[in-house]
Amino acid sequence: MKKNLIIMLVVAIYLSFFTRFGRTIYAIGNNEQSAMLMGLPVTRTKIAVYAFSGLCSSLAGIVFSISLLAGYGQFATGMELDAIASVVIGGTALSGGLGSVIGTPFGVLINQTIVSILQFNGTLSSWWTRIGVGALTLVFIGIQSVFQARRKYG
C-alpha cells in the first residue's frame, strides 16, 4: 500500500515540475485568462486534470476497499473534507496559483496528527474530529489570506 502512495507521489511530482503539462496547470491556476492569452490549451488541460483526478480517485477507492476487505459506496463519506484540509495545510491556496505537490504529504501528516489527538481523548464524539479538521482548515485559509494580502500590497 505504501508503495502505491510513493509511486503516485513521484508521478505527480514529475508531472507538475518536469513537464509542459505541469507548467500549464500552474499557469491556469495562477490566471486562467492569461494562460488562454498565452496560447496554452486551457480547456484540454482542464479535461486532462479532471481525468487524472478521476484516475487517482479510482485508485484510492480500490486501495481503500482492499484495506477494508469490503466495498461500499458510503464508506468514504466526508473524506473530501480531509483531502481539502490536507492540501490547504500543505500550502496550496484554494484561490489558485500557489502551492506544490510536495507540501501535500506534510499536510496529510499534520491533519492526521490532529485527528489522532482528538480521537485519543476517547470521550469526545466523532463529530469533534470533523469540527477540528474544519476549524484547522479555516485557520490555514486565514493564514494564507494574510500572506497573500501582504505579498500583494507589500
C-alpha positions in Angstrom: 0.0 0.0 0.0 2.8 2.4 0.8 4.5 1.6 -2.5 1.4 2.8 -4.3 1.5 6.1 -2.4 5.1 6.7 -3.2 4.6 5.8 -6.8 1.7 8.2 -7.2 3.6 10.9 -5.4 6.6 10.6 -7.7 4.4 10.6 -10.7 2.6 13.7 -9.5 5.9 15.5 -8.7 7.3 14.6 -12.1 4.1 15.8 -13.9 4.0 19.1 -12.0 7.7 20.1 -12.1 9.2 18.5 -15.2 6.6 18.5 -17.9 4.9 21.2 -20.0 1.6 19.8 -18.7 2.5 20.7 -15.1 3.7 24.2 -16.1 0.4 24.7 -17.9 -1.5 23.7 -14.8 0.3 26.2 -12.7 -0.3 28.9 -15.4 -4.0 28.1 -15.4 -4.2 28.1 -11.6 -2.4 31.5 -11.4 -4.6 33.2 -14.0 -6.8 31.4 -16.5 -7.3 34.3 -18.8 -3.5 35.0 -19.0 -2.9 31.3 -19.8 -5.5 31.5 -22.6 -3.9 34.7 -24.0 -0.5 33.0 -24.0 -2.0 30.3 -26.2 -1.9 27.5 -23.7 -4.5 24.7 -24.2 -6.7 25.6 -21.2 -9.8 23.5 -22.0 -7.8 20.4 -22.9 -5.6 20.8 -19.8 -8.6 21.1 -17.5 -10.1 18.0 -19.0 -6.8 16.1 -18.5 -6.6 17.3 -14.9 -10.1 16.1 -14.2 -9.3 12.8 -15.9 -6.1 12.4 -13.8 -8.1 13.3 -10.7 -10.7 10.6 -11.6 -7.8 8.1 -12.1 -6.4 8.9 -8.7 -9.8 8.7 -7.0 -10.4 5.3 -8.5 -7.0 4.0 -7.4 -7.7 5.4 -3.9 -11.1 3.7 -3.9 -9.5 0.4 -4.9 -6.8 0.6 -2.3 -9.3 1.6 0.4 -11.6 -1.3 -0.5 -8.7 -3.7 -0.4 -7.5 -2.4 3.0 -11.1 -2.8 4.4 -11.6 -6.1 2.6 -15.1 -4.8 1.6 -16.6 -2.4 -0.8 -19.5 0.0 -0.1 -20.0 3.4 -1.7 -20.8 5.2 1.6 -17.6 4.2 3.4 -15.7 7.3 2.3 -18.4 9.9 3.0 -16.8 13.0 4.4 -13.3 12.2 3.3 -13.3 15.1 0.8 -13.0 17.4 3.8 -9.9 15.6 4.8 -8.5 15.8 1.3 -9.1 19.5 1.0 -7.8 20.2 4.5 -4.6 18.2 3.8 -4.0 20.1 0.6 -4.6 23.5 2.3 -2.5 22.7 5.3 0.2 21.6 2.8 0.4 25.1 1.5 -1.8 25.1 -1.6 -4.0 28.2 -1.9 -7.7 27.5 -2.7 -7.7 30.6 -4.9 -5.1 29.0 -7.1 -1.6 29.9 -8.3 0.2 28.9 -5.1 1.3 25.5 -3.8 3.0 22.3 -4.8 2.6 18.6 -4.6 5.5 18.2 -2.2 3.6 20.1 0.6 0.5 17.9 0.5 2.1 14.8 2.2 3.1 17.1 5.1 -0.4 18.4 5.2 -1.7 14.9 5.4 0.7 14.2 8.3 -0.4 17.3 10.2 -4.1 16.7 9.5 -3.9 13.1 10.7 -1.9 14.0 13.8 -4.7 16.5 14.8 -7.3 13.8 14.1 -5.4 11.3 16.2 -5.0 13.7 19.1 -8.7 14.4 19.0 -9.6 10.7 18.8 -7.1 9.8 21.5 -9.1 11.6 24.2 -11.8 8.9 23.8 -14.6 11.0 25.5 -15.4 13.2 22.5 -17.9 12.4 19.9 -16.6 11.5 16.4 -18.1 14.7 15.1 -15.5 16.7 17.0 -12.8 15.4 14.7 -14.7 16.8 11.7 -15.2 20.1 13.6 -11.5 20.2 14.5 -10.4 19.5 10.9 -12.8 22.2 9.6 -11.5 24.7 12.2 -7.9 23.8 11.3 -8.7 24.3 7.6 -10.2 27.7 8.3 -7.2 28.8 10.3 -4.8 27.8 7.5 -7.0 29.5 4.9 -6.9 32.7 7.1 -3.1 32.5 7.3 -2.8 32.0 3.6 -5.1 35.0 3.0 -2.9 37.2 5.3 0.2 36.1 3.4 -1.4 36.8 0.0 -2.5 40.2 1.1 1.0 41.1 2.4 2.6 39.9 -0.8 0.0 41.8 -3.0 0.2 45.1 -1.1 3.8 44.9 0.2 
